[in-house]
Amino acid sequence: MITFDRENEVFYLNTDRTTYAMGVWNGEKLFHRYWGKRLVNRLGKTDLNDCVWRPHVADLGDNSSDVLPFEYSTYGNADMRFPSAEFTFADGSRVSNLTYKGYEITDGKPALDGLPSTYCEVGDKVQTLTVHLEDALQNVEVVLSYSVFEQLDAITRNVKIINNGERLLLDSAMSATVDFYGSPERELLHLDGSWARERHITRQPITPGNQSVNSRYGCSSSFHNPFIALCDKNADEKHGNVYAFNLVYSGNFTAGVERNPYNGVRAYIGINPTNFQFVLEKGDSFQTPEAVLVYSANGLGEMSRIYHKLYRTRLCRGKYRDSERFVLVNNWEATYFDFNEDKIVEIAERASKVGIDTMVLDDGWFSSRISDDNGLGDWYENRDRLPNGLEGLAKRINALGMRFGLWFEPEMVNPGTELFKNHPDWIIHTKGRKPSLNRHQYTLDYSRDDVCDYIIDTLSGILSRANIEYVKWDMNRCMSEPGSAFWDGAHQGEVMHRYILGLYRVLETITSRFPNVLFESCAGGGARFDAGMLYYMPQTWTSDDSDAVERLKIQYGTSMAYPFSSMGAHVSAVPNHQVGRITSFDMRCNVAMMGQFGFELDLNKCTDAELETAEQAIKTYRKLGEVFHKGDCHRLRSPFESDICAIEFVSEDKNTVILTVNCSKPMPSAPDEYILLEGLDETAVYTVEGTDRRFGGDYLMNVGWHYVNNADSKTEMTVFKKV
Ligand code: GLA
């Protein structure tokens, strides 16, 4: 799986289907040699003429460096492209030059200190290569780590920078950069959007110059996601080369491509260099987040299935990684801030009758929180609303045979609270500048240990007092005037990253202290839907937009990198609160059921027919949830390309297949469509559950499933069972 060809000095990182190779040139430089389909034959000794984009390069002294494929490049050596790392040294110089020093290959995969990452378990075929590079003049060591998940077809990378010299400033450090040889026909795919419109798919040609997606919001954000894929121009769900990068990080990031005049493309992903500067004293080190690299020779579908399986099984952790999760009802859209204990119990009573197992109390249960402009930070019950406290309410919910869940927004504080009055300097702010309010709130300064410890204690107190079995962890503003009263002037450039490290420490402590609680992350909907959060919490509230038609796009786009098992998805009332659209109850159930199924309405207001549909849907979900969440997902029709969205889920043994087809709007005199299924056993016969219809697996994959988009809110969920 990882080998070093000593004679030619080439490293091979092989998964079942992929090879990633790099070579040492002249005992001195580490060049990227190859990434793609698994190679059968070996590469020769690294020769500049083999890996350069311009022929006859004499040496590294002229500006040929600008075209060489460096495995990890630094600024200042005639390589003018976006650097992998930048330093300012004690002598004021900014030039650095890395040379190869040595390597180790070990079994398994070490955890990253203080940061989330994928992991391996006993029996997994996982190995790690560490390559040591050094700037000899400044005495800085750069350790590149690569872990190879052989069976899962993924390669992860991270970088550790160790300063053995004088105090230096680390100005940027990417988690991964990859130099692609001339590839002008490729396109860049990324996920962007906004609040209530998260992770729509954007695809654009890779033109000369730099193109990137970024977050400077303090979280990964709803605007862009730390995921990019370089695809062949005609790559689709089933065909073409795709090279994807995803960052296991929840803060400011950059991810992009730079195409130079010789059609070489450097792809990069890492912490956003804006407002980032880490002081490294002699002996200090800096650890970058992990980047997960996936190559697929068979289009975007295979790329996503690789990410899904890796994240489901080797990123998410804890009790709920593998076990069935909850079907919940959340009161947010049912009541907003207008509720009391009896009202919540009333919603729960009706919900329990249709089979919902968890009642989640959302925002507004604490201190002065009767609207969104006060209360955050004062985490004690509002006794007017909850006379018996959380304990009393949880008991009443439990008496209905349901679990009780609770909303928190622990990274925030409103200015009117006791917490803010007692600790005005506990917020993210810059001395002398007026801190901006956003949704009437400030961000607590999680770069400080005292703030993190206070939150850990406060939340632990609440979670131990009442029987709370689910937590929705929200975060509802971007960070502005970034700075901290705790850190001195020299360390202000560390605050945004230290915030994320603080958050991860809080999450690690709370989730391991309460292993039986199911945690769901949220950030004004899906503004922090990233692999970093999934390490601590196995599901994320995908979007505040629960309109079934909008969700088709949001969930489809999210599934590029993240599994359906990680997407919180609820049935809400119509007209929809975000877009005013009316869709059928059936469609809302079928769309939500693909994710972690739940409800966001007062079922007391539903008709008998709707209640019947909800009850049936929950039964179906309990039967089929395993296939939605552990099966292979195939995207058959894109809602970005037509009014039809078709997604198929195939159980690992190929015995059960679920085809979901939903249309966003009907077409008069609609043509007959044949949706070609994928991943079935072609020699087997499948029956359509609930009918006596039978189809060959080969028929369904080659002739297809007949569909006509002729009715509003048309929704189909068809289950095929192997005979
Ligand atoms: C955010 C969340 C919502 C809800 C509100 C409560 O917007 O995304 O689901 O919890 O906060 O204020």
Residues whose N, C-alpha, C, O or C-beta is under 5 A from the ligand:
A	BS01	GLA	W332 D362 D363 C522 A523 G524 G525 D544
